[in-house]
Amino acid sequence: MTDWLRALPKAELHLHIEGTLEPELMFALAERNSVTLPHDSVEAVRAAYDFEDLPSFLGLYYQGMGVLHTQDDFYDLAMAYFARAHEDGVVHVELSFDPQAHLVRGVPLEAPFEGLLAACRDAESRYAISSALIMSFLRDRDSAEALEVFEQATPWHAMIDAVGLDSAERDNPPGRFAEVFARAREMGIPGVAHAGEEGPAAYIREAWEVLEVCRIDHGVRCLEDPELVARLREARVPLTVCPLSNVKLKVTDTLAEHPLPALREAGLNVTLNSDDPAYFGGGMLDNYAACHTAFDWTRDDFIDVTRNALQAAFMAEERREALLEKLRGVA
């Protein structure tokens, strides 16, 4: 591993905090909360990480988060991730979480909100990692429920940096969630959305035009629509690409075949992210290193995608300028 890859001040913009749950912590939290897991060992859990597609992953993902019950659980989950991210040279993290997936299990909103916010504060003091919180809605559930949950989260609206849309994309077009995204915009909360991972390029267009999101999570299938590519390039819309995730979920068969080089050659605003690192083969440094091997990218290539992420992040301008200056120092 080259030291300069680690030294790059990375911003992770596409990170599902529930997807950072390593099997060791899963078993510890299961014991804490008297939860019986379907697997009897850490090794058995890891052996289950052979996914056919996004839906097959989501089954295990929702099963794993069943050990998260209390504010302390969410705090411990996030702090474990922050420690690993710090070792990877990550300086800013945007944590997405799925409140609906916890509410249906009887876990109140206070648990994820307060646990994650406490971890974000401690990560800043302990690791000098800044952070943002993204409240995501499950696109395979009713859109009216998403709006209801957003209103239930009123006590934390001031702490929400963005709303998002995730979960099973196929046959779940983003436009159904126009009302909740509009409500968030009224309150000054921007939106991001998964689109163009397993869904078509049309979903990217719909998320951008109907939901009026400022970033597209994944977005790799935009290449199917040249006119859309031209518009995304002109508007400099950030794409939060997750290369190891895309391979693990069979979006692309191998990393060597990944459209990342084509996305960059098309002039698109690409960033690198880990998505669900506990399930998909590693964190930010692993994704950077994998791209270094697969695409033979130069230092300038990585500086470019790192700069893109810092410029697209939800962070204070003073912090952004300081990190961009640090990046120039690495260059």
N, C-alpha and C positions, 0 to 999 in steps of 0.2 A: 504494500500500500504506500503510494507516494505521499510524503508529508504535506505537500502543497495542496492536495485534495482535502485533507483534513483541515488545513488552515483556512480554507475559504469560508468566509462568514455566511453560512447558509441560512436561508429562511424557508421553513417548511410551511407551505400554504394549503396542502391537501393531506390532512391527517385526521383519521377517525380515532378518537382516544380509546373507544372500546376495542378497536382493532390493534391496540398496543399490548393487550393482555397476554403476557407470556404464560405458558403452562404452569410454571412454578408458582407464580402469583395466583393463578386460577385455583390451584389446589389449596393454597394457603387461605384464600378468601372463602373457598367452599367449606373448609374446616371451621373457619371463624363464624360462618353464617349457617352451619348445619345443612349444607346443600349437597345432595348426592349427585355426582357427575356420572355420565354414561361411560366414561373411560376410567380405567383403574390405575393409570400411571401417566407420568409426563411423556414417556416414550409413546404410549398409545395415542395421546392427543396429537403429538407431532406426526405420527403416522397417518392421521386422518387428514392432513393438509395436502391432499391430492385431489384438487378440485377440477371438475369438468367445465364449469362456467361460473358466472356470478351467482345464480340461484343456489348452486351446490355449496358455494362458500357461505352464503348468507345463513343457511341452516345451521352450520357450526358456529358462525359468528353470534347469532342470537342465543344459541345454546350456551356459549361461553359467558356472555354477559349476564347470565342468570345468577352468577355469584356476586354481582354488584348490588348491594342493598342499602348501604348507609353512606353518609357524607365521608366518613373515614375511608370507606372502600374506594370511592372515586378519588379522594385525595391520594391514597397510596398508589392507585393505578397511574395517575398523572405524574406523580413524583418519580416513580420508577422509569417512566418514559423520559422525563426531563433529564434524568441522570444519564441515560443512554444517548440522548440527543446531544448533550453537552460534550460527551466523548467524541461525537461525530463532527464537532465543530459547528453545530447549529446555534444560532444566536437569536432567532425569532421563530415562534411556533404559533400556528393558528389551529386551535383545537376544535374540531367538529364533534358534536355529540348528538345523540338521538333520544330526546326526552320521551317520545311516544313509546319507544321500545321499553322504557323503564316504567312509565305510568301504567301500561297494561299488566305489568307484574306487581303492581301495588306499591311501587317506589315513588314517593312524592317528589315534586320538582326541586324541593329544597336540597335533596341529597346530591344530585349531580351538580346543580348550580353552585351551591356553597362549597362542596368538596373541590370542584375544579377551580373555582375562583381563588380559594385558599392556596391551592397548589401553584397557580399562576403567580400569586404574590411571592410565595416562598422561592419559586424558581428564579424570579428576578433577583432576589437578594442573595441566593445561594450560588447561582450559576451565571448571573448576568444575562439571562434569557428573557427577552420581552415576549409578550404573547397577546393573542386575540381569541375571543370565544365566538364560535359559530354555532347557532342553534339550528339544527337541520330537521327537516320534515321527511317522513317516509312516503315516497311517491306511490307505494302500493297499498296505502291506506287512504281513507276518505279525505278529500281536501277540506271539507267542513271541520273535520277533527283537527287538522293542522291549524286552522284559524282559531279554533277554540283553545288549543294548547298555547298558541302564541299569546292569546289574551290572558290565559292563566299565568303566564310568565311575566305579567306586568311589573311585579316588584323588581325584576332583574333587567327590564328593558334597557336601562342606562348602561348595563354591563355587557350587553350583547353587541358585538362588533359587526355581525352580519347574520343573515338567515341563509340556510342552504336547503338543497333538495338532493336526497340520495336514495339508496336501496334499489330494488329491482327495476331496471330501466325499461326492459322490453315490454311493449304494450301499455306503458304508463307515461304518456306524453306530458311534458312539463306544463303546458298551458292550463291544465286543470287547476293549478295552484296560483293562478293569476291574482286571486283576491287576497290571499295571505301575503304575497310578495308586495302587492300594492299597499296593503295596510302597514307593512314594515317600512316601506319607502316614505309613507306619510309621517312616520316617526323618525325619519332620518337614518334608518337602518338599511344598508345596502344588501344586495342579494348575490349569491353564487349558486350554481346548479351543476349537478352531474349531467352530462349530455354527450352523446357520441362516443360512449364506451362500448356497450353492447347494442345501444339504440342507434338509429340512423342519423345522418347529417342533418336531416330535417328537425330533429330534436334540439340540435345546437342552435339552429336558426330560431326555433320557437322559444327556447329559454332566453335567448338574447333579445328578441323582439317583443315577446309577450310578457315575460317575467321582468324584462329590463335588467338582467343581471350584469354585474361589472366584470365577472370572471366566469370562465367555463372550466369545470372540473373534468379532466380527461380531454375530451374534444378531439380525439385522434382520428375519428371518422370524418372530420370536416373535409379531408382531401377528396372525398367522393363528390364534392360540390365546388367546382372551381370558382363560381361566382361568390359563394360564401367565403371561401379562402381569401379572395380579394378584399371583401368587406372586413373580415377579421383582421387582415394585415393592415389595412388603412386605418382602422380604429384602434389598433394595437391592443386588442382584447387578449388578456393573459389566458393561456391554457395551462392548467396545472396537471402536467403529464406524470404518470406513475409507471415507469417502465417495468420494474420487476412484478408489480401487480398485474400489468397487462399480459405478461408471459404466464404467470401463475393461473390466471383466469381464462387463458386460451383466447384472449383478444388477438394475440399474435403467437405463432407457434414457437418462435425463438426470438431472443433479443436482437440477433443479427438481422431479422426481418422486420423489426419494429419501424413504424413510420417516423420516428423522431428525427432522423436526418432529413427526411423529405419535408417535414414540418418546418424545420429550421431553414432549409433551402428555399422554401416558399416565403420566407421572411416573416413567419409568424412569431408571436411573443410567447415563447416556450419557457416553462419552468420545470424543475425536477422535484419530485416528491415521493414519499414512501407509501401513502394510502393507509394500509393496515399492516404495519411492519412485522408484527408477531406472526402473521399468517402467510406473508408473501415473500419471505426470504431476506428480510433485513431492512435497516433504517436508511437514513439519508446518505451516509457514507457508502453503504453497500450499493445504493442506486447510482451514485456518482462513479464508483469504481467499476461497476458493471458496464456503464456507458463508455468509460475510458477504454475498457477492453474490447467491447463490441464495435465501437465506431471509430476508435483511434482518434478521439477528440484531443485537441491541443489544450494547453493552459488557457488560451484566449477563448476557446469554445466554452469552457466551464466558467470562466469569468463572465461571459455573456449571459448564460442562463442564470447564474447567481445574481447578477445585476438585475435581470428581469424580475426575479422573485422579490428582491428588496424594494424595487420600484412599485411592485403590485401589492405589497403587503399593507394590511391595516395597521399602521403604526404612526406615531407622532413624527412630524417632519424632521424635528431635531434629531431624533433617534435614527431616522432613515439616512440623513446626511452623514451622521457619525459612522454608520455601518458602510455606506458607500465609500467613505474616505478610507476605512479599514480595508475594503476590497481593493481600492487603488494601491494600497501599501503592499498587498499580496501580489498584485500584478507586477 
